[in-house]
Amino acid sequence: MNNVLPVAQQGEAVLTLISAPVADSEFGSEWLNALAHALEQTMLERNGVGIAAPQVYVSKRLIIVASRPNPRYPDAPEMDAVVMVNPEIMEMSEQTVSGEEGCLSVPNERGQVTRAEHIRVRYFTLQGEPVIAEFSGFPARIVQHEVDHLNGVLFVERLESV
């Protein structure tokens, strides 16, 4: 079943909002599971390595991080998709790294963004189980990029000046 959703584009109000947390009552719900599934389908269809709910017009704190090589990121490391509900970056390394980013909501634009090299994130599974995980390198970059979406920030606002 194809659940590819339309993706909000730069300039649309939904991308500037601070997303609402997923409520306790929503964990494990058919609605939340369906949203996560549709988000993943949309991300895969558009060769994304991550996606945030606000990008499909749902202003909720839900992201998917799924680094893998594809036409947009041929050198991306392979990892299983991770669905994060109400993610919160708890720690960021002082060590930073510059890397190229793009965004499904800002087509045909890419640029260098400096991000923390290592992060520690607290989030919940779709069933509401708490998880603390650490990410480094490209996957850490994706998490930071997607969490920015939950806070109404697009990567183009973080581009390094040339």
C-alpha positions as CSV (number, residue, x, y, z in Angstrom):
1,M,0.0,0.0,0.0
2,N,1.4,3.3,-1.1
3,N,1.2,6.0,1.7
4,V,3.4,8.7,0.1
5,L,2.3,12.0,1.5
6,P,2.8,15.5,0.1
7,V,5.9,17.3,1.5
8,A,5.6,20.9,2.8
9,Q,7.9,23.3,1.0
10,Q,10.1,26.1,2.3
11,G,7.9,29.2,3.0
12,E,4.9,27.1,4.3
13,A,3.9,28.0,7.8
14,V,3.9,24.5,9.1
15,L,7.7,24.4,8.7
16,T,8.1,27.4,11.0
17,L,6.1,26.1,14.0
18,I,7.4,24.4,17.2
19,S,5.7,21.0,17.0
20,A,3.5,19.7,19.8
21,P,4.7,16.7,21.8
22,V,3.0,13.4,21.1
23,A,0.6,12.9,24.1
24,D,0.8,9.9,26.3
25,S,-2.6,8.8,25.1
26,E,-1.3,8.7,21.5
27,F,1.4,6.1,22.1
28,G,0.6,2.8,20.6
29,S,-2.4,4.2,18.7
30,E,-3.3,3.2,15.2
31,W,-3.0,6.9,14.3
32,L,0.6,7.2,15.4
33,N,1.6,3.9,13.8
34,A,-0.1,4.9,10.5
35,L,1.7,8.3,10.6
36,A,5.1,6.7,11.2
37,H,4.5,4.2,8.3
38,A,3.4,7.0,5.9
39,L,6.4,9.1,7.0
40,E,8.8,6.3,6.2
41,Q,7.1,5.6,2.8
42,T,7.3,9.3,1.9
43,M,11.0,9.4,2.9
44,L,11.9,6.3,0.9
45,E,10.0,7.4,-2.2
46,R,11.9,10.8,-2.2
47,N,15.4,9.3,-1.4
48,G,15.5,11.0,2.0
49,V,17.7,9.8,4.9
50,G,15.4,11.3,7.5
51,I,12.0,13.0,7.8
52,A,10.0,14.9,10.4
53,A,6.2,14.9,10.8
54,P,6.0,18.7,10.1
55,Q,7.3,18.0,6.6
56,V,4.0,16.2,5.9
57,Y,1.8,18.8,7.5
58,V,1.6,17.2,11.0
59,S,3.0,19.4,13.7
60,K,3.9,16.7,16.1
61,R,7.3,15.7,17.5
62,L,8.0,12.6,15.5
63,I,11.0,11.9,13.3
64,I,12.6,9.0,11.4
65,V,16.3,8.7,11.0
66,A,17.4,6.2,8.3
67,S,20.8,6.7,6.9
68,R,21.5,4.6,3.8
69,P,23.3,5.1,0.5
70,N,20.9,6.5,-2.2
71,P,21.1,8.9,-5.2
72,R,21.0,12.0,-2.9
73,Y,23.6,10.6,-0.4
74,P,25.7,8.0,-2.1
75,D,28.2,7.7,0.7
76,A,25.8,7.5,3.6
77,P,26.3,4.7,6.1
78,E,23.7,2.0,6.3
79,M,21.6,1.8,9.4
80,D,18.1,0.5,10.3
81,A,15.4,3.2,10.3
82,V,14.8,4.6,13.8
83,V,11.5,6.1,14.6
84,M,11.8,8.7,17.4
85,V,8.8,10.2,19.3
86,N,9.4,13.3,21.3
87,P,13.2,13.3,20.7
88,E,15.4,15.5,22.8
89,I,19.1,16.0,22.3
90,M,20.6,15.7,25.8
91,E,24.2,16.1,24.9
92,M,26.2,17.4,22.0
93,S,30.0,17.1,21.6
94,E,32.1,20.2,21.5
95,Q,33.7,18.6,18.5
96,T,31.9,19.7,15.3
97,V,32.0,18.7,11.7
98,S,31.0,20.5,8.5
99,G,29.0,18.5,6.0
100,E,26.7,18.9,3.1
101,E,22.9,18.8,3.8
102,G,19.8,18.9,1.7
103,C,16.2,18.7,2.6
104,L,13.0,17.3,1.1
105,S,11.3,20.6,2.0
106,V,14.0,22.7,0.2
107,P,14.4,20.9,-3.2
108,N,17.5,21.5,-5.3
109,E,19.4,23.3,-2.6
110,R,22.3,21.9,-0.7
111,G,24.9,23.5,1.5
112,Q,27.5,23.1,4.2
113,V,26.2,23.0,7.8
114,T,28.3,22.6,11.0
115,R,26.8,20.1,13.5
116,A,28.0,18.3,16.6
117,E,30.0,15.1,15.7
118,H,28.5,13.1,18.6
119,I,25.1,13.4,20.3
120,R,23.1,11.6,22.9
121,V,19.3,11.6,22.4
122,R,16.4,10.6,24.6
123,Y,13.2,9.6,22.7
124,F,10.3,7.2,22.9
125,T,9.3,4.3,20.7
126,L,5.8,4.3,19.0
127,Q,4.7,2.2,22.0
128,G,6.0,4.8,24.5
129,E,9.1,3.0,25.7
130,P,11.9,5.4,26.6
131,V,15.2,5.0,24.8
132,I,18.6,6.8,25.2
133,A,20.9,6.4,22.2
134,E,24.1,7.9,20.9
135,F,24.8,8.8,17.3
136,S,28.0,9.9,15.6
137,G,28.9,11.2,12.2
138,F,26.3,11.3,9.5
139,P,23.4,9.7,11.6
140,A,24.1,12.4,14.3
141,R,23.8,15.0,11.5
142,I,20.4,13.6,10.4
143,V,19.0,13.6,14.0
144,Q,20.1,17.2,14.5
145,H,18.6,18.2,11.1
146,E,15.2,16.5,11.9
147,V,15.0,17.8,15.4
148,D,15.5,21.3,13.9
149,H,12.3,20.7,11.9
150,L,10.4,20.0,15.2
151,N,11.6,23.4,16.3
152,G,10.7,25.3,13.1
153,V,14.2,25.6,11.8
154,L,15.3,24.7,8.2
155,F,18.9,23.8,7.4
156,V,19.2,26.8,5.1
157,E,19.0,29.0,8.3
158,R,22.2,27.2,9.4
159,L,24.2,27.4,6.2
160,E,27.9,28.4,6.7
161,S,28.8,31.7,5.1
162,V,31.2,31.3,2.2
